[in-house]
Amino acid sequence: MNFEEMRRLDEYRLGQAGELENDLIDEFASGELDRRGFLQKATVLGLSMGVVGSALAAYDAPLAFAAQSRGQVGGRLRLAVLPPPAKDLEPYKLADTGGLVTDGIAGEFLNRSTKNLTVVPELALSWTPNATATVWTYKLRPNVKFQSGQSFGAEDVVASYERLVSADSGALSAYKGVLSSGGIKAVDNLTVRFTLDAATASFPYLTCSSTYQAIILPKDYKVGTFDKTQQATGAFRLVSYTPGVGAKFDRNPTWWGGKALLDGVDITYYSDVAAQISALLGGQVDMLNEVQFANARALFNNSNVQIFAVRGAQNRTVGLRGNLNNPLKDRRVRQAIALTIDRPATVKTLFNRYADVGNDSPFAPVYPSTNKRVPQRTKNIPLAKKLLAQAGYPRGFKVPFIVQKNGEMPQLAQIMQRSAKAIGINLALQLQTDAQFFAGTQWSAPCKYGNTPWLNGPMTLTGWGGRSVPNVYLSSEIKSCSVWNEAQYKNKALDKIIDRYLGAIALSDQRRYAGSIQRTLLKDTPFIFPYFFNSLAAGSKRVRGYNHDASALVYLSRTSLA
């Protein structure tokens, strides 16, 4: 124990810290919270680096920052992005990987998620809650200019967030039930206050880069013009965009962070994994935005390629509709399908060591709040057959299985198809491109899911990006009538437990509520979460200083080329 740091910490606790900050330090001191969990919650509460360092030093956990090798100034990074944006580049409507990667190179957020599941300042310097986590106050970075030359301030944040909580926003996955129109107010030019609909202890994670629609734009921004004018604040400005072909970015000479090392970034869009890999191995591109072990094995043992890997909560979710007049209406049938999957073998086949086994809830092993006492679901064919017979389907049945044709998902679908055959179930695969899968209208009102295949199939397989906390999965996928509830699952009792989890500040309370959520989802099985996989990207050995995180965004502001 470092007594000098303990003295400094005590001075802070007596003179400045509130109840929430003192509870956090107590949890860390008692060993209830590990180093990762402490850092995660410390950034949520806006503790300064000095206080964080004192707490770590006081309890013999030194804070270290790894230096990254830096290349030369200049040069253009050639980035291969798969898949192309499915729709336009309007930030607040983003719903696909190609779009969020493209927009994220130019755009910035109030704060940014990191590979350690913490959040760090970006356009906001600090954030503090009230005692109940229902009101959050953000202090903004001064002397920031948009790429158009306009000065950045609180009114821009208010206007951006009013779009983000509007009825047609893709960010409703994060903000529905959390933040509403009128809840965002400018206190002064560099202070914004968010008054929430419900207590949300992890709100800063909803304003960070993992809510990839939350790019801050000028207050007079006109919807639909992002790809036509230079209006963001990032280190690179978008200078040209050709749908399905590529995009070009040049260095932003007025970036608040100084001079980016790269002269610019050139994106080429790919629809085929093999072509994307060939481009990297052949030297036509420097980086791939995202790779999967299952279909990019040639890269993982190549001495000329570096793999950027971060453990996270990216997942593939199987939605099992229980509100249709078919066998899936019986939860015993849904449980039986889940019991046919050999999860460790599936992870080994598709990811080698780059994934964690899932337990049919969005609580990934990487989350500090995940309740590890909940038993892991394992393959059990005898029990699956017994459940199927009890439900009245001893000989099985046939059901359409609509699958997003992206990454390793077709291989996962085939594994599940073979597994289900062991109990007589025929999963009739329908592979769809992103454009087909997300086509049509989506959520328009509570429990109204339009006609998109994604939210209306009897059984679907969807790719979900990583989040630093499970809030978005819970509020947008699991809760009754939520915006991206592909199972159209309803459980009002569970909704109340989710609300308690979202508002819980103490980690012990979060784990207690998480356990209830996990056990309920295992019982009802509206979703199958077979695994949570690492976020992986690949690049040539020329790439230096690339900070890969657990989401699908590509952040190049500090990247350079050797």
DARA-V618562 format. One record per backbone hydrogen bond with DSSP energy under -0.5 kcal/mol. CO is the residue of the C=O (numbers start at 1). NH is the residue of the N-H. E is the energy in kcal/mol with one decimal. If there is no record, write none. Layout:
BEGIN
CO_NH_E + CO_NH_E
END
This chain:
BEGIN
1_3_-0.8 + 2_6_-2.0 + 3_7_-2.1 + 4_8_-2.0 + 5_9_-2.5 + 6_10_-2.5 + 7_11_-2.1 + 8_12_-2.0 + 9_13_-2.5 + 10_14_-2.4 + 11_15_-2.2 + 12_16_-2.7 + 12_17_-2.6 + 18_22_-2.2 + 19_23_-2.3 + 20_24_-2.0 + 21_25_-2.1 + 22_26_-2.2 + 23_27_-2.2 + 24_28_-1.9 + 25_29_-2.7 + 26_30_-2.1 + 27_31_-0.5 + 27_32_-1.2 + 27_33_-1.6 + 28_31_-0.9 + 34_38_-2.8 + 35_39_-2.6 + 36_40_-2.4 + 37_41_-2.5 + 38_42_-2.7 + 39_43_-1.9 + 40_44_-1.2 + 41_45_-2.1 + 42_46_-0.6 + 42_47_-2.3 + 48_52_-2.5 + 49_53_-2.7 + 50_54_-2.1 + 51_55_-2.4 + 52_56_-2.3 + 53_57_-2.6 + 54_58_-2.6 + 55_59_-1.2 + 56_61_-3.6 + 57_2_-0.6 + 57_60_-1.5 + 62_64_-0.5 + 72_561_-0.8 + 75_263_-2.9 + 75_264_-1.0 + 77_79_-0.7 + 77_266_-2.8 + 78_286_-2.7 + 78_287_-1.7 + 79_81_-0.6 + 79_268_-2.4 + 80_289_-2.2 + 81_270_-2.8 + 90_93_-1.5 + 91_94_-1.6 + 92_170_-2.7 + 92_171_-0.8 + 96_100_-2.2 + 97_101_-2.5 + 98_102_-1.8 + 99_103_-2.6 + 100_104_-2.1 + 101_105_-0.9 + 102_105_-0.8 + 102_106_-0.6 + 103_106_-0.9 + 103_107_-2.6 + 105_236_-0.6 + 106_234_-2.1 + 108_216_-2.3 + 109_123_-2.2 + 110_122_-1.7 + 110_124_-2.6 + 112_120_-2.6 + 114_117_-1.8 + 118_114_-2.0 + 120_112_-2.7 + 123_141_-2.8 + 124_122_-1.0 + 126_139_-2.0 + 128_137_-2.8 + 130_133_-1.3 + 133_200_-2.4 + 134_196_-3.1 + 135_130_-1.7 + 136_138_-0.5 + 136_194_-3.2 + 137_128_-2.0 + 138_140_-0.5 + 138_192_-2.4 + 139_125_-3.1 + 139_126_-1.3 + 144_152_-2.8 + 146_149_-2.2 + 150_146_-3.2 + 153_156_-1.0 + 153_157_-1.2 + 154_158_-2.4 + 155_159_-2.3 + 156_160_-2.3 + 157_161_-2.6 + 158_162_-2.0 + 159_163_-1.5 + 160_164_-1.7 + 161_165_-1.4 + 163_166_-1.6 + 166_169_-1.7 + 169_172_-1.0 + 170_173_-1.1 + 171_174_-1.8 + 171_175_-2.0 + 172_176_-2.2 + 175_178_-2.5 + 175_179_-2.6 + 178_197_-3.1 + 178_198_-0.7 + 180_183_-2.3 + 183_185_-0.5 + 183_195_-3.0 + 185_187_-0.6 + 185_193_-3.0 + 188_191_-1.5 + 189_154_-2.4 + 190_140_-2.8 + 191_187_-2.2 + 191_188_-1.2 + 192_138_-3.1 + 193_185_-2.4 + 193_195_-0.6 + 194_136_-2.5 + 194_196_-0.7 + 200_203_-1.3 + 202_205_-1.9 + 202_206_-0.5 + 203_206_-2.1 + 203_207_-0.7 + 207_110_-0.8 + 207_111_-0.9 + 208_211_-1.8 + 210_212_-1.2 + 211_214_-2.5 + 213_215_-1.2 + 218_221_-1.9 + 221_223_-0.6 + 222_225_-1.4 + 225_228_-1.7 + 225_229_-1.8 + 229_231_-1.0 + 231_218_-0.5 + 232_147_-3.0 + 235_252_-3.1 + 237_250_-2.1 + 240_248_-2.5 + 241_243_-0.5 + 242_245_-2.4 + 242_246_-1.9 + 245_269_-2.3 + 246_242_-3.1 + 247_267_-3.0 + 248_239_-2.8 + 248_240_-1.4 + 249_265_-1.8 + 250_237_-2.9 + 251_253_-0.8 + 252_255_-1.4 + 255_258_-1.7 + 258_260_-0.6 + 261_74_-3.7 + 263_251_-2.3 + 264_77_-2.1 + 265_249_-2.8 + 265_267_-0.5 + 266_79_-2.7 + 267_247_-1.3 + 268_81_-2.5 + 270_83_-0.5 + 272_276_-1.8 + 273_277_-2.6 + 274_278_-2.4 + 275_279_-1.9 + 276_280_-1.5 + 277_281_-2.6 + 278_282_-2.3 + 279_284_-2.2 + 279_285_-1.3 + 280_283_-1.1 + 286_540_-2.6 + 287_80_-3.1 + 288_538_-1.3 + 292_295_-0.7 + 292_296_-0.8 + 293_296_-0.7 + 296_299_-2.1 + 296_300_-0.5 + 297_300_-1.0 + 297_301_-0.6 + 299_302_-1.1 + 301_303_-0.6 + 302_305_-1.8 + 304_541_-0.9 + 306_539_-2.3 + 307_309_-0.7 + 308_537_-1.9 + 310_535_-2.9 + 314_533_-2.0 + 315_464_-2.9 + 316_530_-0.6 + 317_319_-0.6 + 317_462_-2.5 + 318_528_-1.9 + 319_321_-0.6 + 319_460_-1.8 + 324_326_-2.0 + 326_329_-2.2 + 327_330_-1.8 + 329_331_-0.6 + 330_333_-1.2 + 330_334_-1.5 + 331_335_-2.7 + 332_336_-2.0 + 333_337_-2.1 + 334_338_-1.9 + 335_339_-2.0 + 336_340_-0.6 + 337_340_-1.2 + 338_341_-1.0 + 339_380_-2.6 + 341_343_-1.1 + 342_346_-2.1 + 343_347_-2.7 + 344_348_-2.3 + 345_349_-2.4 + 346_350_-2.6 + 347_351_-2.8 + 347_352_-0.8 + 348_352_-1.0 + 350_294_-0.9 + 351_353_-0.5 + 351_354_-2.7 + 354_534_-2.7 + 356_532_-2.7 + 362_364_-1.4 + 364_367_-1.7 + 367_370_-1.1 + 370_372_-0.9 + 371_374_-1.1 + 380_384_-2.2 + 381_385_-2.6 + 382_386_-2.0 + 383_387_-2.6 + 384_388_-2.2 + 385_389_-2.3 + 386_390_-2.4 + 387_391_-1.7 + 388_393_-2.7 + 389_392_-1.3 + 393_396_-1.5 + 397_426_-3.2 + 399_428_-2.3 + 401_403_-0.5 + 401_430_-2.4 + 402_461_-2.1 + 403_432_-2.7 + 404_406_-1.8 + 406_409_-1.9 + 408_412_-2.2 + 409_413_-2.7 + 410_414_-1.9 + 411_415_-2.2 + 412_416_-2.6 + 413_417_-2.3 + 414_418_-2.4 + 415_419_-2.4 + 416_420_-2.6 + 417_421_-1.3 + 418_422_-0.6 + 419_422_-1.2 + 420_423_-1.8 + 420_425_-2.0 + 421_424_-1.7 + 424_397_-0.5 + 425_427_-0.7 + 426_399_-2.4 + 426_428_-0.9 + 427_429_-1.1 + 428_401_-2.7 + 430_403_-2.6 + 432_405_-3.7 + 433_437_-3.2 + 434_438_-2.5 + 436_439_-0.9 + 437_454_-1.7 + 441_451_-1.1 + 441_452_-1.8 + 445_444_-0.5 + 445_448_-2.7 + 447_449_-0.5 + 448_444_-1.7 + 448_445_-0.9 + 449_452_-0.7 + 452_455_-0.7 + 452_456_-0.6 + 453_456_-1.0 + 453_457_-1.4 + 458_321_-2.4 + 459_402_-2.7 + 460_319_-2.0 + 461_404_-2.1 + 462_317_-2.7 + 464_315_-1.9 + 469_472_-0.5 + 470_474_-2.2 + 471_475_-3.0 + 472_476_-2.5 + 473_477_-1.6 + 473_478_-1.5 + 474_479_-2.0 + 476_484_-2.6 + 479_482_-1.9 + 481_447_-0.6 + 482_485_-1.3 + 484_486_-1.6 + 485_488_-1.7 + 487_322_-0.9 + 489_481_-0.6 + 491_495_-2.1 + 492_496_-1.5 + 493_497_-1.3 + 494_498_-2.6 + 495_499_-2.3 + 496_500_-1.9 + 497_501_-2.4 + 498_502_-2.8 + 499_503_-1.6 + 500_504_-0.9 + 501_504_-0.9 + 502_201_-2.4 + 506_510_-2.1 + 507_511_-2.7 + 508_512_-1.7 + 509_513_-2.5 + 510_514_-2.8 + 511_515_-2.3 + 512_516_-1.4 + 513_517_-2.3 + 514_518_-3.1 + 515_519_-2.4 + 516_520_-2.1 + 517_521_-2.3 + 518_522_-1.9 + 519_523_-1.9 + 520_524_-2.7 + 521_525_-2.7 + 526_320_-2.8 + 528_318_-2.5 + 528_530_-0.6 + 529_360_-1.3 + 530_358_-2.3 + 531_316_-0.8 + 532_356_-3.4 + 533_314_-0.7 + 534_536_-0.6 + 535_310_-1.8 + 536_291_-2.1 + 537_308_-2.8 + 538_288_-3.0 + 539_306_-3.1 + 540_543_-1.5 + 542_562_-2.8 + 544_560_-2.4 + 545_547_-0.6 + 546_548_-1.1 + 553_555_-0.6 + 554_556_-0.6 + 555_547_-0.6 + 556_559_-1.3 + 557_261_-0.5 + 560_544_-2.8 + 561_72_-1.9
END
